[in-house]
Amino acid sequence: MANWYKNLYVGETAKGRERKIRHQVNRGRFLPGLYLITYAANEKDQLDIIESRYLVQKRVRNTLPEIIGVAFGYQEALEIVREIAEEAFENTGDCDFRHFLQSNTPRQSSGASNL
């Protein structure tokens, strides 16, 4: 079962489908066009954007970092990353996404929804 960020970022196209998306991802199902935003798998980067097709591989599913956001389409996933960057900068003065997301800083109302 995937580990989900408590204030999940959800792209416009994915809004209203969060419960189904969670269920399908937790089962390792491929949802065409679905991208997951996760913490980076390495220390050098901050976030990764992963296409859901890779979740059919058990090894990928078992090592998947915490899921920060979901989006349909790569452009929408980039928009969520941009939103996280803006929120991090506005709240902390820098773009350390990991620190910002883990600090439980209250989110401002924005294009992404909470689940």
N, C-alpha and C positions, 0 to 999 in steps of 0.2 A: 504494500500500500504506500502510495506517495505521501510525502510530507508537504503540507500546504501552509503557506504564509497566512497568518490570521486576518490580515487586511488585504486580501488578494486583489491585485490589479486586474481589471477585466476590460478588454477592448470593447469598443462600441458594438461590433458585430457579434460578440460573444455574450453580451448582456442578456440576462433572462435565461441563459442556458447553462449557468454555472454548475448546477446540481448534476445535470447530464454529463457535462464535461468531466467533472470530478469522478463520477462513476466510471466513465469509459477509460479515463487515464489510469485510475486505480486498477482496472482490469487488464491494462496493457493493450487496449484497443486503439487502432489507428483511426483518427478522425481527419479526413482530408482537409488540408489547409490550416490545421490547428498548430499553433506554435506556443511553446512554453518558455517563459522567462524564468531562469533559475539563477541561484548563486553560481559563480564560475567554479568549475571543477579544479582549477589551479589557483595558486596565490597571486599570480601575476595579473590576471584579469579580475573584473568585478562581477559581471553578469554574463550569462550565456543565453542564446536564443536557440531552442532545440525544436526541430520539427517532430510532431507526434508520431510519425512513421517509425522512428527509432525505438519507440516504446514496445514494439512487438518483440524486440530482443531482450530476453530476460536479464542479461548482464547489464544493459543500459538501465532498465527499470529498477534493478536492485541497487544501483549506485547513483541514482538520480538525486541531485541536491534538492533542497527545499524549493518548491515552486512558488515564485513571487507573483507571476502574472500569466494570463492566458489571452490569446488573440487569434483571430482568424485572418491569416495573411501576414506575410513578413513585414509589410509596411506598417500594419497596425501594431505589430510587436515592437518595431522601432519607435513608434509613437509612444508606447508605454515606457520604454527605456528613456526616451526624452523627458517624459513626465516625471519619472523617478529622479532623473538628474536635476530637473528644475526644482522639485520639492526638496531634494537634499541640499542644494545650494541655498535656497531661500531659508531653510531651517537651521543649517549648520555653517554656512559660509564656505563650504567646500563640496567636492563631488565624491566623497567616500560613500558610495552607495551602501555597501555592506554595513558600515557603522550606522548610517542613517536608518536603514531598514531594521536593524537589530535593536536600535535604541527605543523602539516603540513610540517614536515621535507621532503625535496626533496628525492625521492626514487632513489637509484642507479639502473642501469640496472641489472636485475636478471631474474630468471626463471619465475616469475609471471608477468603478463601483466597488464597494466592499461586499463581502459575502458573509 
